[in-house]
Amino acid sequence: MHPDYLYLACAIIAVIISGLAKGGFAGVGALAMPVMALGVDPVRGAAILLPILILQDAVSVWAYRHSWDGQILKVMLPGAAVGIGLGWLFASQVSEVAVLGVLGAISVLFGLQRLWVERGQAVVLPSDSPGWVGFLFGIGSGFTSQIAHAGSPPFQMWVLPKKLPRDMLVGTTALAFAVMNWMKLPAYAALGQFTTANLTATAMLVPVAMAATFAGVALVRRVDPARFYTLIYALMILLGLKLVADALMA
């Protein structure tokens, strides 16, 4: 396949996955970056997706603007800022191949962690674990979000044991990742990724992403979630292994 066609196919699939995630299939969005990386270098692919994620975040934040936990945000967002800074430093100092390998490793670990959780085997932290633990998980969330737009597992591992009401959990998560995505803008700008070509690519993908978001809202009630998520996480592991293999053989 011609490289331009490969990029286009991967980009469309990635934004559809991202849209489905924002539309209700929570957790599947982490598959977007491994797919995107099949057609374009991972840093550029993440930069193309970032404005789309920010646009989609606006819808979620507006919908849950009255339901969020300020204490969780106060603890985790400073850590996320540190993690995003570390992710930027990593991407700026190493080769594209190294970033590809780390993206693949994150994808494999994410997929395995989610399959483990789906089997009811999650490691549960105490609901009253101290703030410094949340700060550390915030660092992990920020780093994986910067590299792979996949910051959910570290965030959820600290927040879920607190057993927030549903709307409070969704609203806090939406606001946290909306803020993180805005935090990533300077990092990607410093990496020189907001070029005319990249922003044009983003603009062309926005209609697909928004249509996929609304499709996700409609489909989430019609699809067997257990089988769907198992398939998604298995694909994430396989794609992650391919990216790691590609990095090792480069």
KOLROMI-572116 format. One line per 8 residues: their letters; for each residue x, y, z of C-alpha. Coordinates in nm, 4 decimals, m for minus. Layout:
N
A) X:Y:Z ~ ...
***
This chain:
250
MHPDYLYL) 0.0000:0.0000:0.0000 ~ 0.1272:0.3506:m0.0838 ~ 0.2474:0.5251:0.2358 ~ m0.0058:0.8105:0.1956 ~ m0.2905:0.5632:0.1620 ~ m0.1633:0.3656:0.4601 ~ m0.1518:0.6832:0.6703 ~ m0.5018:0.7839:0.5604
ACAIIAVI) m0.6477:0.4422:0.6410 ~ m0.4784:0.4306:0.9833 ~ m0.5761:0.7890:1.0658 ~ m0.9423:0.7328:0.9806 ~ m0.9557:0.4122:1.1859 ~ m0.7800:0.5857:1.4770 ~ m1.0208:0.8787:1.4922 ~ m1.3188:0.6448:1.4601
ISGLAKGG) m1.1861:0.4508:1.7605 ~ m1.1320:0.7759:1.9496 ~ m1.4833:0.8911:1.8653 ~ m1.6361:0.5630:1.9779 ~ m1.4478:0.5953:2.3073 ~ m1.5812:0.9456:2.3661 ~ m1.9281:0.8269:2.2636 ~ m1.9476:0.5702:2.5415
FAGVGALA) m1.7028:0.2857:2.4764 ~ m1.4742:0.3970:2.7569 ~ m1.1246:0.2515:2.7487 ~ m1.1049:0.1694:2.3787 ~ m0.9497:0.5054:2.2934 ~ m0.6049:0.3763:2.3875 ~ m0.6159:0.1644:2.0714 ~ m0.6144:0.4791:1.8565
MPVMALGV) m0.2433:0.5576:1.8896 ~ m0.1136:0.2046:1.8143 ~ m0.3270:0.2081:1.4979 ~ m0.2104:0.5583:1.4066 ~ 0.1533:0.4553:1.4546 ~ 0.1171:0.1931:1.1807 ~ 0.0907:0.4727:0.9261 ~ 0.2913:0.7640:1.0659
DPVRGAAI) 0.5620:0.8240:1.3235 ~ 0.4114:0.8136:1.6742 ~ 0.4962:1.1693:1.7804 ~ 0.3417:1.3185:1.4684 ~ 0.0398:1.0881:1.4964 ~ m0.0204:1.1920:1.8567 ~ 0.0054:1.5594:1.7594 ~ m0.2525:1.5142:1.4828
LLPILILQ) m0.4926:1.3454:1.7247 ~ m0.4471:1.5913:2.0121 ~ m0.6674:1.8794:1.8850 ~ m0.9392:1.6268:1.8014 ~ m0.9274:1.4920:2.1567 ~ m0.9529:1.8471:2.2934 ~ m1.2582:1.9126:2.0766 ~ m1.4212:1.5902:2.1943
DAVSVWAY) m1.3310:1.6702:2.5559 ~ m1.5295:1.9939:2.5357 ~ m1.8506:1.7967:2.4826 ~ m1.7826:1.5670:2.7793 ~ m1.6815:1.8496:3.0138 ~ m1.9912:2.0512:2.9253 ~ m2.2171:1.7511:2.9840 ~ m2.0696:1.6888:3.3337
RHSWDGQI) m1.9725:2.0447:3.4248 ~ m2.1539:2.0250:3.7601 ~ m2.0149:1.6851:3.8657 ~ m1.6472:1.6641:3.9538 ~ m1.4261:1.6115:4.2568 ~ m1.1886:1.9020:4.3106 ~ m0.9736:1.7215:4.5670 ~ m0.8835:1.4432:4.3225
LKVMLPGA) m0.7932:1.6978:4.0568 ~ m0.5869:1.8973:4.3062 ~ m0.3800:1.5871:4.3866 ~ m0.3445:1.4250:4.0438 ~ m0.3088:1.7144:3.7998 ~ 0.0227:1.8451:3.9407 ~ 0.1603:1.4936:3.9078 ~ 0.0201:1.4721:3.5553
AVGIGLGW) 0.2039:1.7941:3.4673 ~ 0.5302:1.6345:3.5836 ~ 0.4537:1.3198:3.3843 ~ 0.3759:1.5196:3.0702 ~ 0.7046:1.7039:3.1130 ~ 0.8897:1.3734:3.1441 ~ 0.7109:1.2426:2.8343 ~ 0.8122:1.5523:2.6388
LFASQVSE) 1.1729:1.5174:2.7581 ~ 1.1790:1.1525:2.6583 ~ 1.0377:1.2197:2.3095 ~ 1.2757:1.5109:2.2541 ~ 1.5888:1.3173:2.3511 ~ 1.5411:0.9789:2.1885 ~ 1.4829:0.8534:1.8366 ~ 1.1494:0.7914:1.6681
VAVLGVLG) 1.2243:0.4184:1.6971 ~ 1.2548:0.4424:2.0769 ~ 0.9227:0.6282:2.1007 ~ 0.7665:0.3585:1.8817 ~ 0.8971:0.0880:2.1142 ~ 0.7682:0.2639:2.4262 ~ 0.4293:0.3177:2.2608 ~ 0.4163:m0.0536:2.1814
AISVLFGL) 0.5118:m0.1484:2.5376 ~ 0.2474:0.0853:2.6830 ~ m0.0123:m0.0664:2.4488 ~ 0.0753:m0.4217:2.5549 ~ 0.0679:m0.3333:2.9252 ~ m0.2581:m0.1415:2.8851 ~ m0.4256:m0.4319:2.7040 ~ m0.3046:m0.6877:2.9596
QRLWVERG) m0.4113:m0.4658:3.2489 ~ m0.7595:m0.4192:3.1036 ~ m0.8044:m0.7912:3.0351 ~ m0.6953:m0.8599:3.3938 ~ m0.9516:m0.6099:3.5222 ~ m1.2237:m0.7606:3.3016 ~ m1.1585:m1.0946:3.4730 ~ m1.2232:m0.9331:3.8093
QAVVLPSD) m0.8581:m0.9460:3.9128 ~ m0.7870:m0.5753:3.9567 ~ m0.5381:m0.4673:4.2215 ~ m0.7391:m0.2422:4.4510 ~ m0.5692:0.0362:4.6426 ~ m0.7107:0.1522:4.9770 ~ m0.9851:0.4090:4.9262 ~ m0.8044:0.6443:5.1648
SPGWVGFL) m0.4521:0.6129:5.0245 ~ m0.2558:0.9345:5.0884 ~ m0.2271:1.2210:4.8448 ~ 0.1348:1.1478:4.7539 ~ 0.0210:0.8131:4.6107 ~ m0.2271:0.9981:4.3902 ~ 0.0498:1.2364:4.2858 ~ 0.2651:0.9407:4.1740
FGIGSGFT) m0.0226:0.7875:3.9816 ~ m0.0768:1.1306:3.8281 ~ 0.2837:1.1238:3.7023 ~ 0.2199:0.7852:3.5431 ~ m0.1032:0.9059:3.3872 ~ 0.0613:1.2178:3.2476 ~ 0.3568:1.0274:3.1008 ~ 0.1479:0.7612:2.9261
SQIAHAGS) m0.0966:1.0268:2.8097 ~ 0.1852:1.2336:2.6566 ~ 0.3434:0.9373:2.4775 ~ 0.0355:0.7361:2.3812 ~ m0.2821:0.9289:2.4759 ~ m0.3372:0.6375:2.7162 ~ m0.3395:0.7833:3.0653 ~ m0.6488:0.6035:3.1939
PPFQMWVL) m0.5018:0.3029:3.3814 ~ m0.2875:0.4962:3.6330 ~ m0.5689:0.7476:3.6828 ~ m0.8320:0.4801:3.7377 ~ m0.6142:0.2745:3.9710 ~ m0.6127:0.5597:4.2236 ~ m0.9597:0.7026:4.1624 ~ m1.1840:0.3962:4.1268
PKKLPRDM) m1.1297:0.2667:4.4848 ~ m1.2853:0.5911:4.6093 ~ m1.6208:0.4668:4.4726 ~ m1.7425:0.8048:4.3519 ~ m2.1019:0.8334:4.2310 ~ m2.1262:0.7563:3.8583 ~ m2.1681:1.1127:3.7335 ~ m1.8980:1.2371:3.9699
LVGTTALA) m1.6554:0.9740:3.8395 ~ m1.7325:1.0453:3.4734 ~ m1.7175:1.4214:3.5257 ~ m1.3906:1.4086:3.7201 ~ m1.2326:1.1840:3.4574 ~ m1.3529:1.4036:3.1716 ~ m1.2231:1.7222:3.3329 ~ m0.8908:1.5657:3.4343
FAVMNWMK) m0.8109:1.4465:3.0828 ~ m0.9370:1.7669:2.9258 ~ m0.6871:1.9587:3.1406 ~ m0.4115:1.7075:3.0623 ~ m0.4736:1.7420:2.6898 ~ m0.4427:2.1203:2.7151 ~ m0.1229:2.0699:2.9159 ~ 0.0183:1.8651:2.6281
LPAYAALG) m0.0189:2.1467:2.3755 ~ 0.3043:2.3288:2.4780 ~ 0.4928:1.9988:2.4817 ~ 0.3915:1.9111:2.1253 ~ 0.4543:2.2697:2.0151 ~ 0.8060:2.2440:2.1622 ~ 0.8548:1.9236:1.9631 ~ 0.7697:2.1222:1.6471
QFTTANLT) 0.4617:1.9155:1.5679 ~ 0.1985:2.1834:1.5067 ~ 0.2969:2.2347:1.1450 ~ 0.0601:2.3436:0.8707 ~ 0.0602:1.9889:0.7329 ~ m0.0290:1.8339:1.0695 ~ m0.3018:2.0880:1.1480 ~ m0.4484:2.0386:0.7999
ATAMLVPV) m0.4540:1.6638:0.8621 ~ m0.6320:1.7271:1.1926 ~ m0.8940:1.9500:1.0292 ~ m0.9670:1.6860:0.7648 ~ m1.0240:1.4213:1.0325 ~ m1.2524:1.6264:1.2610 ~ m1.5792:1.5412:1.0760 ~ m1.4964:1.1690:1.0939
AMAATFAG) m1.4181:1.1963:1.4654 ~ m1.7398:1.3807:1.5497 ~ m1.9524:1.1399:1.3445 ~ m1.7859:0.8500:1.5257 ~ m1.8615:1.0116:1.8617 ~ m2.2327:1.0254:1.7855 ~ m2.2166:0.6713:1.6442 ~ m2.0627:0.5562:1.9709
VALVRRVD) m2.3541:0.7027:2.1652 ~ m2.5975:0.5116:1.9432 ~ m2.4030:0.1834:1.9302 ~ m2.3086:0.1515:2.2955 ~ m2.6610:0.0300:2.3760 ~ m2.6630:m0.2304:2.0979 ~ m2.3254:m0.4048:2.1315 ~ m2.2357:m0.6803:2.3759
PARFYTLI) m1.9724:m0.4943:2.5820 ~ m1.7930:m0.8057:2.7110 ~ m1.7079:m0.9423:2.3661 ~ m1.6363:m0.5966:2.2248 ~ m1.3864:m0.5022:2.4944 ~ m1.2141:m0.8398:2.4889 ~ m1.1586:m0.8026:2.1145 ~ m1.0323:m0.4448:2.1495
YALMILLG) m0.7835:m0.5274:2.4251 ~ m0.6586:m0.8348:2.2402 ~ m0.6010:m0.6193:1.9307 ~ m0.4202:m0.3643:2.1456 ~ m0.1804:m0.6316:2.2735 ~ m0.1138:m0.7630:1.9217 ~ m0.0562:m0.4153:1.7791 ~ 0.1669:m0.3281:2.0736
LKLVADAL) 0.3767:m0.6381:2.0137 ~ 0.4084:m0.5454:1.6455 ~ 0.5241:m0.1941:1.7316 ~ 0.7813:m0.3294:1.9771 ~ 0.9034:m0.5790:1.7152 ~ 0.9277:m0.3036:1.4532 ~ 1.1306:m0.0897:1.6953 ~ 1.3677:m0.3761:1.7793
MA) 1.4245:m0.4608:1.4128 ~ 1.4741:m0.0981:1.2993
***
